[in-house]
Amino acid sequence: MFVVATAGHVDHGKSTLVRALTGMEPDRWAEERRRGMTIDLGFAWTTLPSGGTVAFVDVPGHERFVPNMLAGVGPVPAALIVVAADEGWMPQSAEHLAALDALGVAYGLLAVTRADLADPGPATAHARAEIAATSLGAVPAVAVSGLTGAGLPELRAALDRLAAQLPTPVVDDPVRLWVDRSFTVRGSGTVVTGTLGAGRLRVGDELELAGADEPVRVRGLHSLGEARAEAGAVARVAVNLRGTPRDRLGRGDALLTPGRFHHTDLVDVRLAGDPAADLPATLTLHVGSAAVPVRVRPLGPDTVRLRLARPLPLLVGDRALLRDPGRHHVSGGVRVLDVAPPPLGRRGAAAARAQVLAELDGRPDLAGELRRRRLVRSGALLRMGVPAQNGPAYAEPVAGDWLADPAHWRRLGEQLTEEVARHAREHPLEPGMPVDALRQRLALPDRVLVEALVRPPLRIHAGRVGAAGADALPEPVARAVQRVRAEYGDRPFRAPEADRLVDLGLGPREIGAAVRAGALLRLADNVVLLPDALDDAVRVLAGLPQPFTLSAARQALDTTRRVAVPLLELLDRRGATRRLPDDARIVVT
């Protein structure tokens, strides 16, 4: 199947032509049939001579219904432009063509209708000249009469040739189905329709409704009036949603593959049309079937920032158009350059941003995104439309799912080394710099990035980053510990008094550093022993008759109650001894 949208001035015979080609009535409303004028989107289909199927999205031609026309054209890859031979090129012909050009539609066909009423030559020549100056370029033209049927076989053959030119749809891409109609079917519930431009839908699929938190499930699928188990792009589809109220969604909403789209209300875009400086402050952005008011902030000659009235699921490279509804004027097409742009808070930020955007072309650029963002999660890039593998380019995560610009990652490694060295100079008694402090100094969003940056001779120990062997004591502390060992080495269970510790140069910070380095053992405040004291104490206590009392332990260890009480309590906590109900203890073997 391929899908084509009609385009052209009101009353030039678009619906008549679709009716003649398909035998189906595209005007769905009684009001449309009564007035003989298309108001909303119509849908019909037929089989071509090759056996393929073409589905038509028939759009209204009156200027009051241009938003409806744009909702139908937005997701469609090709256009059938209709011009009446007896009236020729008209204002809505021009506006519809401007919309197709703004959206970058590159495949089309010209049908000159009412050829039974006037010579089609002048209208054909004028229309082809207008179309040739747009993204459609030179298009084939067929003169037809919906009333007599003349030219219909040639038009069918031309549609077949157009279908053969269209690019092969990517059925492995994520689904983004822009909703152009929603209604309720008795016994089935909510049904939405749209043009599936990429991806594949299956009954039972879980999808995401743009802007909503809860998932929706596909209860049933129809395409061309028939129930289907699955439908692949490009196709017109009707999707029956399980348990979704009708008032939850409508035209301009989208059904999405979960986790694959970034919902954004701020985008930077490149213009193709009116200069940025000439745009009014507010316009309407048309993308897919959505029409959303936007505030416009010019950045460069052809780049602007758009603030959307509501978030949309947009990707880098998306095509859309800006329209001034007050003037009934298409201001031009836009190509999305960035769906997660940085804030512009500082003086000169807008001009600097314009320079960055001048280098972008709207094509996913993995290396460029990493260079600009420096650090980003792979999932976030994917939701922007930039996969971690983009052609031959591939980015290996530096930690978890974090991707980094290689040059920035090297600079971060150098900065980490400098910060650790600075911290060591300023805090010589600490065994390294805390990981969280490093994360803040380097302005990193996740501590796993700090851990990934640590390279020898640095290491992480007990939540701190320091040099390997950083537990070696500063020279003044090492000398003080050596004096303790010299004075108390033959009396391992005697602890220096508080004033003696001060004389030795062991204040609270120095004791903390020595304890962390394993050079001293802290039993309590200002009660420290040499580090081998615990093992030695167990050997001495094991030689006592079991169980033993605190007094017996104190005498055997040749120490004071000030040391014996916390020493035995520490042994209890470590399981080397066990305290009995009568306060005696035994050594646990």
Secondary structure as a PSIPRED ss2 file (coil, helix, strand):
# PSIPRED VFORMAT (PSIPRED V4.0)

   1 M C   1.000  0.000  0.000
   2 F E   0.000  0.000  1.000
   3 V E   0.000  0.000  1.000
   4 V E   0.000  0.000  1.000
   5 A E   0.000  0.000  1.000
   6 T E   0.000  0.000  1.000
   7 A E   0.000  0.000  1.000
   8 G C   1.000  0.000  0.000
   9 H C   1.000  0.000  0.000
  10 V C   1.000  0.000  0.000
  11 D C   1.000  0.000  0.000
  12 H C   1.000  0.000  0.000
  13 G C   1.000  0.000  0.000
  14 K H   0.000  1.000  0.000
  15 S H   0.000  1.000  0.000
  16 T H   0.000  1.000  0.000
  17 L H   0.000  1.000  0.000
  18 V H   0.000  1.000  0.000
  19 R H   0.000  1.000  0.000
  20 A H   0.000  1.000  0.000
  21 L H   0.000  1.000  0.000
  22 T H   0.000  1.000  0.000
  23 G C   1.000  0.000  0.000
  24 M C   1.000  0.000  0.000
  25 E C   1.000  0.000  0.000
  26 P C   1.000  0.000  0.000
  27 D C   1.000  0.000  0.000
  28 R C   1.000  0.000  0.000
  29 W C   1.000  0.000  0.000
  30 A H   0.000  1.000  0.000
  31 E H   0.000  1.000  0.000
  32 E H   0.000  1.000  0.000
  33 R H   0.000  1.000  0.000
  34 R H   0.000  1.000  0.000
  35 R H   0.000  1.000  0.000
  36 G C   1.000  0.000  0.000
  37 M C   1.000  0.000  0.000
  38 T C   1.000  0.000  0.000
  39 I C   1.000  0.000  0.000
  40 D C   1.000  0.000  0.000
  41 L C   1.000  0.000  0.000
  42 G E   0.000  0.000  1.000
  43 F E   0.000  0.000  1.000
  44 A E   0.000  0.000  1.000
  45 W E   0.000  0.000  1.000
  46 T E   0.000  0.000  1.000
  47 T E   0.000  0.000  1.000
  48 L C   1.000  0.000  0.000
  49 P C   1.000  0.000  0.000
  50 S C   1.000  0.000  0.000
  51 G C   1.000  0.000  0.000
  52 G C   1.000  0.000  0.000
  53 T E   0.000  0.000  1.000
  54 V E   0.000  0.000  1.000
  55 A E   0.000  0.000  1.000
  56 F E   0.000  0.000  1.000
  57 V E   0.000  0.000  1.000
  58 D E   0.000  0.000  1.000
  59 V C   1.000  0.000  0.000
  60 P C   1.000  0.000  0.000
  61 G C   1.000  0.000  0.000
  62 H C   1.000  0.000  0.000
  63 E H   0.000  1.000  0.000
  64 R H   0.000  1.000  0.000
  65 F H   0.000  1.000  0.000
  66 V H   0.000  1.000  0.000
  67 P H   0.000  1.000  0.000
  68 N H   0.000  1.000  0.000
  69 M H   0.000  1.000  0.000
  70 L H   0.000  1.000  0.000
  71 A H   0.000  1.000  0.000
  72 G H   0.000  1.000  0.000
  73 V H   0.000  1.000  0.000
  74 G C   1.000  0.000  0.000
  75 P C   1.000  0.000  0.000
  76 V C   1.000  0.000  0.000
  77 P C   1.000  0.000  0.000
  78 A E   0.000  0.000  1.000
  79 A E   0.000  0.000  1.000
  80 L E   0.000  0.000  1.000
  81 I E   0.000  0.000  1.000
  82 V E   0.000  0.000  1.000
  83 V E   0.000  0.000  1.000
  84 A E   0.000  0.000  1.000
  85 A C   1.000  0.000  0.000
  86 D C   1.000  0.000  0.000
  87 E C   1.000  0.000  0.000
  88 G C   1.000  0.000  0.000
  89 W C   1.000  0.000  0.000
  90 M C   1.000  0.000  0.000
  91 P H   0.000  1.000  0.000
  92 Q H   0.000  1.000  0.000
  93 S H   0.000  1.000  0.000
  94 A H   0.000  1.000  0.000
  95 E H   0.000  1.000  0.000
  96 H H   0.000  1.000  0.000
  97 L H   0.000  1.000  0.000
  98 A H   0.000  1.000  0.000
  99 A H   0.000  1.000  0.000
 100 L H   0.000  1.000  0.000
 101 D H   0.000  1.000  0.000
 102 A H   0.000  1.000  0.000
 103 L C   1.000  0.000  0.000
 104 G C   1.000  0.000  0.000
 105 V C   1.000  0.000  0.000
 106 A C   1.000  0.000  0.000
 107 Y E   0.000  0.000  1.000
 108 G E   0.000  0.000  1.000
 109 L E   0.000  0.000  1.000
 110 L E   0.000  0.000  1.000
 111 A E   0.000  0.000  1.000
 112 V E   0.000  0.000  1.000
 113 T E   0.000  0.000  1.000
 114 R C   1.000  0.000  0.000
 115 A C   1.000  0.000  0.000
 116 D C   1.000  0.000  0.000
 117 L C   1.000  0.000  0.000
 118 A C   1.000  0.000  0.000
 119 D C   1.000  0.000  0.000
 120 P H   0.000  1.000  0.000
 121 G H   0.000  1.000  0.000
 122 P H   0.000  1.000  0.000
 123 A H   0.000  1.000  0.000
 124 T H   0.000  1.000  0.000
 125 A H   0.000  1.000  0.000
 126 H H   0.000  1.000  0.000
 127 A H   0.000  1.000  0.000
 128 R H   0.000  1.000  0.000
 129 A H   0.000  1.000  0.000
 130 E H   0.000  1.000  0.000
 131 I H   0.000  1.000  0.000
 132 A H   0.000  1.000  0.000
 133 A C   1.000  0.000  0.000
 134 T C   1.000  0.000  0.000
 135 S C   1.000  0.000  0.000
 136 L C   1.000  0.000  0.000
 137 G C   1.000  0.000  0.000
 138 A C   1.000  0.000  0.000
 139 V C   1.000  0.000  0.000
 140 P C   1.000  0.000  0.000
 141 A E   0.000  0.000  1.000
 142 V E   0.000  0.000  1.000
 143 A E   0.000  0.000  1.000
 144 V C   1.000  0.000  0.000
 145 S C   1.000  0.000  0.000
 146 G C   1.000  0.000  0.000
 147 L C   1.000  0.000  0.000
 148 T C   1.000  0.000  0.000
 149 G C   1.000  0.000  0.000
 150 A C   1.000  0.000  0.000
 151 G C   1.000  0.000  0.000
 152 L H   0.000  1.000  0.000
 153 P H   0.000  1.000  0.000
 154 E H   0.000  1.000  0.000
 155 L H   0.000  1.000  0.000
 156 R H   0.000  1.000  0.000
 157 A H   0.000  1.000  0.000
 158 A H   0.000  1.000  0.000
 159 L H   0.000  1.000  0.000
 160 D H   0.000  1.000  0.000
 161 R H   0.000  1.000  0.000
 162 L H   0.000  1.000  0.000
 163 A H   0.000  1.000  0.000
 164 A H   0.000  1.000  0.000
 165 Q H   0.000  1.000  0.000
 166 L C   1.000  0.000  0.000
 167 P C   1.000  0.000  0.000
 168 T C   1.000  0.000  0.000
 169 P C   1.000  0.000  0.000
 170 V C   1.000  0.000  0.000
 171 V C   1.000  0.000  0.000
 172 D C   1.000  0.000  0.000
 173 D C   1.000  0.000  0.000
 174 P C   1.000  0.000  0.000
 175 V C   1.000  0.000  0.000
 176 R E   0.000  0.000  1.000
 177 L E   0.000  0.000  1.000
 178 W E   0.000  0.000  1.000
 179 V C   1.000  0.000  0.000
 180 D C   1.000  0.000  0.000
 181 R E   0.000  0.000  1.000
 182 S E   0.000  0.000  1.000
 183 F E   0.000  0.000  1.000
 184 T E   0.000  0.000  1.000
 185 V E   0.000  0.000  1.000
 186 R C   1.000  0.000  0.000
 187 G C   1.000  0.000  0.000
 188 S C   1.000  0.000  0.000
 189 G E   0.000  0.000  1.000
 190 T E   0.000  0.000  1.000
 191 V E   0.000  0.000  1.000
 192 V E   0.000  0.000  1.000
 193 T E   0.000  0.000  1.000
 194 G E   0.000  0.000  1.000
 195 T E   0.000  0.000  1.000
 196 L E   0.000  0.000  1.000
 197 G C   1.000  0.000  0.000
 198 A C   1.000  0.000  0.000
 199 G C   1.000  0.000  0.000
 200 R E   0.000  0.000  1.000
 201 L E   0.000  0.000  1.000
 202 R E   0.000  0.000  1.000
 203 V C   1.000  0.000  0.000
 204 G C   1.000  0.000  0.000
 205 D C   1.000  0.000  0.000
 206 E E   0.000  0.000  1.000
 207 L E   0.000  0.000  1.000
 208 E E   0.000  0.000  1.000
 209 L E   0.000  0.000  1.000
 210 A C   1.000  0.000  0.000
 211 G C   1.000  0.000  0.000
 212 A C   1.000  0.000  0.000
 213 D C   1.000  0.000  0.000
 214 E C   1.000  0.000  0.000
 215 P E   0.000  0.000  1.000
 216 V E   0.000  0.000  1.000
 217 R E   0.000  0.000  1.000
 218 V E   0.000  0.000  1.000
 219 R E   0.000  0.000  1.000
 220 G E   0.000  0.000  1.000
 221 L E   0.000  0.000  1.000
 222 H E   0.000  0.000  1.000
 223 S E   0.000  0.000  1.000
 224 L C   1.000  0.000  0.000
 225 G C   1.000  0.000  0.000
 226 E E   0.000  0.000  1.000
 227 A E   0.000  0.000  1.000
 228 R E   0.000  0.000  1.000
 229 A C   1.000  0.000  0.000
 230 E E   0.000  0.000  1.000
 231 A E   0.000  0.000  1.000
 232 G E   0.000  0.000  1.000
 233 A C   1.000  0.000  0.000
 234 V C   1.000  0.000  0.000
 235 A E   0.000  0.000  1.000
 236 R E   0.000  0.000  1.000
 237 V E   0.000  0.000  1.000
 238 A E   0.000  0.000  1.000
 239 V E   0.000  0.000  1.000
 240 N E   0.000  0.000  1.000
 241 L E   0.000  0.000  1.000
 242 R E   0.000  0.000  1.000
 243 G C   1.000  0.000  0.000
 244 T C   1.000  0.000  0.000
 245 P C   1.000  0.000  0.000
 246 R H   0.000  1.000  0.000
 247 D H   0.000  1.000  0.000
 248 R H   0.000  1.000  0.000
 249 L C   1.000  0.000  0.000
 250 G C   1.000  0.000  0.000
 251 R C   1.000  0.000  0.000
 252 G C   1.000  0.000  0.000
 253 D C   1.000  0.000  0.000
 254 A E   0.000  0.000  1.000
 255 L E   0.000  0.000  1.000
 256 L E   0.000  0.000  1.000
 257 T C   1.000  0.000  0.000
 258 P C   1.000  0.000  0.000
 259 G C   1.000  0.000  0.000
 260 R C   1.000  0.000  0.000
 261 F C   1.000  0.000  0.000
 262 H E   0.000  0.000  1.000
 263 H E   0.000  0.000  1.000
 264 T E   0.000  0.000  1.000
 265 D E   0.000  0.000  1.000
 266 L E   0.000  0.000  1.000
 267 V E   0.000  0.000  1.000
 268 D E   0.000  0.000  1.000
 269 V E   0.000  0.000  1.000
 270 R E   0.000  0.000  1.000
 271 L E   0.000  0.000  1.000
 272 A E   0.000  0.000  1.000
 273 G E   0.000  0.000  1.000
 274 D C   1.000  0.000  0.000
 275 P C   1.000  0.000  0.000
 276 A H   0.000  1.000  0.000
 277 A H   0.000  1.000  0.000
 278 D H   0.000  1.000  0.000
 279 L C   1.000  0.000  0.000
 280 P C   1.000  0.000  0.000
 281 A C   1.000  0.000  0.000
 282 T E   0.000  0.000  1.000
 283 L E   0.000  0.000  1.000
 284 T E   0.000  0.000  1.000
 285 L E   0.000  0.000  1.000
 286 H E   0.000  0.000  1.000
 287 V E   0.000  0.000  1.000
 288 G C   1.000  0.000  0.000
 289 S C   1.000  0.000  0.000
 290 A E   0.000  0.000  1.000
 291 A E   0.000  0.000  1.000
 292 V E   0.000  0.000  1.000
 293 P E   0.000  0.000  1.000
 294 V E   0.000  0.000  1.000
 295 R E   0.000  0.000  1.000
 296 V E   0.000  0.000  1.000
 297 R E   0.000  0.000  1.000
 298 P E   0.000  0.000  1.000
 299 L E   0.000  0.000  1.000
 300 G E   0.000  0.000  1.000
 301 P C   1.000  0.000  0.000
 302 D C   1.000  0.000  0.000
 303 T E   0.000  0.000  1.000
 304 V E   0.000  0.000  1.000
 305 R E   0.000  0.000  1.000
 306 L E   0.000  0.000  1.000
 307 R E   0.000  0.000  1.000
 308 L E   0.000  0.000  1.000
 309 A E   0.000  0.000  1.000
 310 R E   0.000  0.000  1.000
 311 P E   0.000  0.000  1.000
 312 L E   0.000  0.000  1.000
 313 P E   0.000  0.000  1.000
 314 L E   0.000  0.000  1.000
 315 L C   1.000  0.000  0.000
 316 V C   1.000  0.000  0.000
 317 G C   1.000  0.000  0.000
 318 D C   1.000  0.000  0.000
 319 R E   0.000  0.000  1.000
 320 A E   0.000  0.000  1.000
 321 L E   0.000  0.000  1.000
 322 L E   0.000  0.000  1.000
 323 R E   0.000  0.000  1.000
 324 D E   0.000  0.000  1.000
 325 P C   1.000  0.000  0.000
 326 G C   1.000  0.000  0.000
 327 R C   1.000  0.000  0.000
 328 H C   1.000  0.000  0.000
 329 H E   0.000  0.000  1.000
 330 V E   0.000  0.000  1.000
 331 S E   0.000  0.000  1.000
 332 G E   0.000  0.000  1.000
 333 G E   0.000  0.000  1.000
 334 V E   0.000  0.000  1.000
 335 R E   0.000  0.000  1.000
 336 V E   0.000  0.000  1.000
 337 L E   0.000  0.000  1.000
 338 D E   0.000  0.000  1.000
 339 V C   1.000  0.000  0.000
 340 A C   1.000  0.000  0.000
 341 P C   1.000  0.000  0.000
 342 P C   1.000  0.000  0.000
 343 P C   1.000  0.000  0.000
 344 L C   1.000  0.000  0.000
 345 G C   1.000  0.000  0.000
 346 R C   1.000  0.000  0.000
 347 R C   1.000  0.000  0.000
 348 G C   1.000  0.000  0.000
 349 A H   0.000  1.000  0.000
 350 A H   0.000  1.000  0.000
 351 A H   0.000  1.000  0.000
 352 A H   0.000  1.000  0.000
 353 R H   0.000  1.000  0.000
 354 A H   0.000  1.000  0.000
 355 Q H   0.000  1.000  0.000
 356 V H   0.000  1.000  0.000
 357 L H   0.000  1.000  0.000
 358 A H   0.000  1.000  0.000
 359 E C   1.000  0.000  0.000
 360 L C   1.000  0.000  0.000
 361 D C   1.000  0.000  0.000
 362 G C   1.000  0.000  0.000
 363 R C   1.000  0.000  0.000
 364 P C   1.000  0.000  0.000
 365 D C   1.000  0.000  0.000
 366 L H   0.000  1.000  0.000
 367 A H   0.000  1.000  0.000
 368 G H   0.000  1.000  0.000
 369 E H   0.000  1.000  0.000
 370 L H   0.000  1.000  0.000
 371 R H   0.000  1.000  0.000
 372 R H   0.000  1.000  0.000
 373 R H   0.000  1.000  0.000
 374 R C   1.000  0.000  0.000
 375 L E   0.000  0.000  1.000
 376 V E   0.000  0.000  1.000
 377 R E   0.000  0.000  1.000
 378 S H   0.000  1.000  0.000
 379 G H   0.000  1.000  0.000
 380 A H   0.000  1.000  0.000
 381 L H   0.000  1.000  0.000
 382 L H   0.000  1.000  0.000
 383 R H   0.000  1.000  0.000
 384 M H   0.000  1.000  0.000
 385 G C   1.000  0.000  0.000
 386 V C   1.000  0.000  0.000
 387 P C   1.000  0.000  0.000
 388 A C   1.000  0.000  0.000
 389 Q E   0.000  0.000  1.000
 390 N E   0.000  0.000  1.000
 391 G C   1.000  0.000  0.000
 392 P C   1.000  0.000  0.000
 393 A E   0.000  0.000  1.000
 394 Y E   0.000  0.000  1.000
 395 A C   1.000  0.000  0.000
 396 E C   1.000  0.000  0.000
 397 P C   1.000  0.000  0.000
 398 V C   1.000  0.000  0.000
 399 A E   0.000  0.000  1.000
 400 G C   1.000  0.000  0.000
 401 D C   1.000  0.000  0.000
 402 W E   0.000  0.000  1.000
 403 L E   0.000  0.000  1.000
 404 A E   0.000  0.000  1.000
 405 D C   1.000  0.000  0.000
 406 P H   0.000  1.000  0.000
 407 A H   0.000  1.000  0.000
 408 H H   0.000  1.000  0.000
 409 W H   0.000  1.000  0.000
 410 R H   0.000  1.000  0.000
 411 R H   0.000  1.000  0.000
 412 L H   0.000  1.000  0.000
 413 G H   0.000  1.000  0.000
 414 E H   0.000  1.000  0.000
 415 Q H   0.000  1.000  0.000
 416 L H   0.000  1.000  0.000
 417 T H   0.000  1.000  0.000
 418 E H   0.000  1.000  0.000
 419 E H   0.000  1.000  0.000
 420 V H   0.000  1.000  0.000
 421 A H   0.000  1.000  0.000
 422 R H   0.000  1.000  0.000
 423 H H   0.000  1.000  0.000
 424 A H   0.000  1.000  0.000
 425 R H   0.000  1.000  0.000
 426 E H   0.000  1.000  0.000
 427 H C   1.000  0.000  0.000
 428 P C   1.000  0.000  0.000
 429 L C   1.000  0.000  0.000
 430 E C   1.000  0.000  0.000
 431 P C   1.000  0.000  0.000
 432 G C   1.000  0.000  0.000
 433 M E   0.000  0.000  1.000
 434 P E   0.000  0.000  1.000
 435 V H   0.000  1.000  0.000
 436 D H   0.000  1.000  0.000
 437 A H   0.000  1.000  0.000
 438 L H   0.000  1.000  0.000
 439 R H   0.000  1.000  0.000
 440 Q H   0.000  1.000  0.000
 441 R H   0.000  1.000  0.000
 442 L C   1.000  0.000  0.000
 443 A C   1.000  0.000  0.000
 444 L C   1.000  0.000  0.000
 445 P C   1.000  0.000  0.000
 446 D C   1.000  0.000  0.000
 447 R H   0.000  1.000  0.000
 448 V H   0.000  1.000  0.000
 449 L H   0.000  1.000  0.000
 450 V H   0.000  1.000  0.000
 451 E H   0.000  1.000  0.000
 452 A H   0.000  1.000  0.000
 453 L H   0.000  1.000  0.000
 454 V C   1.000  0.000  0.000
 455 R C   1.000  0.000  0.000
 456 P C   1.000  0.000  0.000
 457 P C   1.000  0.000  0.000
 458 L E   0.000  0.000  1.000
 459 R E   0.000  0.000  1.000
 460 I E   0.000  0.000  1.000
 461 H E   0.000  0.000  1.000
 462 A C   1.000  0.000  0.000
 463 G C   1.000  0.000  0.000
 464 R E   0.000  0.000  1.000
 465 V E   0.000  0.000  1.000
 466 G E   0.000  0.000  1.000
 467 A E   0.000  0.000  1.000
 468 A C   1.000  0.000  0.000
 469 G C   1.000  0.000  0.000
 470 A C   1.000  0.000  0.000
 471 D C   1.000  0.000  0.000
 472 A C   1.000  0.000  0.000
 473 L C   1.000  0.000  0.000
 474 P C   1.000  0.000  0.000
 475 E H   0.000  1.000  0.000
 476 P H   0.000  1.000  0.000
 477 V H   0.000  1.000  0.000
 478 A H   0.000  1.000  0.000
 479 R H   0.000  1.000  0.000
 480 A H   0.000  1.000  0.000
 481 V H   0.000  1.000  0.000
 482 Q H   0.000  1.000  0.000
 483 R H   0.000  1.000  0.000
 484 V H   0.000  1.000  0.000
 485 R H   0.000  1.000  0.000
 486 A H   0.000  1.000  0.000
 487 E H   0.000  1.000  0.000
 488 Y H   0.000  1.000  0.000
 489 G C   1.000  0.000  0.000
 490 D C   1.000  0.000  0.000
 491 R C   1.000  0.000  0.000
 492 P C   1.000  0.000  0.000
 493 F C   1.000  0.000  0.000
 494 R C   1.000  0.000  0.000
 495 A C   1.000  0.000  0.000
 496 P C   1.000  0.000  0.000
 497 E C   1.000  0.000  0.000
 498 A H   0.000  1.000  0.000
 499 D H   0.000  1.000  0.000
 500 R H   0.000  1.000  0.000
 501 L H   0.000  1.000  0.000
 502 V H   0.000  1.000  0.000
 503 D H   0.000  1.000  0.000
 504 L H   0.000  1.000  0.000
 505 G C   1.000  0.000  0.000
 506 L C   1.000  0.000  0.000
 507 G C   1.000  0.000  0.000
 508 P H   0.000  1.000  0.000
 509 R H   0.000  1.000  0.000
 510 E H   0.000  1.000  0.000
 511 I H   0.000  1.000  0.000
 512 G H   0.000  1.000  0.000
 513 A H   0.000  1.000  0.000
 514 A H   0.000  1.000  0.000
 515 V H   0.000  1.000  0.000
 516 R H   0.000  1.000  0.000
 517 A C   1.000  0.000  0.000
 518 G C   1.000  0.000  0.000
 519 A C   1.000  0.000  0.000
 520 L C   1.000  0.000  0.000
 521 L E   0.000  0.000  1.000
 522 R E   0.000  0.000  1.000
 523 L E   0.000  0.000  1.000
 524 A E   0.000  0.000  1.000
 525 D C   1.000  0.000  0.000
 526 N C   1.000  0.000  0.000
 527 V E   0.000  0.000  1.000
 528 V E   0.000  0.000  1.000
 529 L E   0.000  0.000  1.000
 530 L C   1.000  0.000  0.000
 531 P C   1.000  0.000  0.000
 532 D C   1.000  0.000  0.000
 533 A H   0.000  1.000  0.000
 534 L H   0.000  1.000  0.000
 535 D H   0.000  1.000  0.000
 536 D H   0.000  1.000  0.000
 537 A H   0.000  1.000  0.000
 538 V H   0.000  1.000  0.000
 539 R H   0.000  1.000  0.000
 540 V H   0.000  1.000  0.000
 541 L H   0.000  1.000  0.000
 542 A H   0.000  1.000  0.000
 543 G C   1.000  0.000  0.000
 544 L C   1.000  0.000  0.000
 545 P C   1.000  0.000  0.000
 546 Q C   1.000  0.000  0.000
 547 P C   1.000  0.000  0.000
 548 F E   0.000  0.000  1.000
 549 T C   1.000  0.000  0.000
 550 L H   0.000  1.000  0.000
 551 S H   0.000  1.000  0.000
 552 A H   0.000  1.000  0.000
 553 A H   0.000  1.000  0.000
 554 R H   0.000  1.000  0.000
 555 Q H   0.000  1.000  0.000
 556 A H   0.000  1.000  0.000
 557 L H   0.000  1.000  0.000
 558 D C   1.000  0.000  0.000
 559 T C   1.000  0.000  0.000
 560 T C   1.000  0.000  0.000
 561 R H   0.000  1.000  0.000
 562 R H   0.000  1.000  0.000
 563 V H   0.000  1.000  0.000
 564 A H   0.000  1.000  0.000
 565 V H   0.000  1.000  0.000
 566 P H   0.000  1.000  0.000
 567 L H   0.000  1.000  0.000
 568 L H   0.000  1.000  0.000
 569 E H   0.000  1.000  0.000
 570 L H   0.000  1.000  0.000
 571 L H   0.000  1.000  0.000
 572 D H   0.000  1.000  0.000
 573 R H   0.000  1.000  0.000
 574 R C   1.000  0.000  0.000
 575 G C   1.000  0.000  0.000
 576 A C   1.000  0.000  0.000
 577 T E   0.000  0.000  1.000
 578 R E   0.000  0.000  1.000
 579 R E   0.000  0.000  1.000
 580 L C   1.000  0.000  0.000
 581 P C   1.000  0.000  0.000
 582 D C   1.000  0.000  0.000
 583 D C   1.000  0.000  0.000
 584 A C   1.000  0.000  0.000
 585 R E   0.000  0.000  1.000
 586 I E   0.000  0.000  1.000
 587 V E   0.000  0.000  1.000
 588 V C   1.000  0.000  0.000
 589 T C   1.000  0.000  0.000
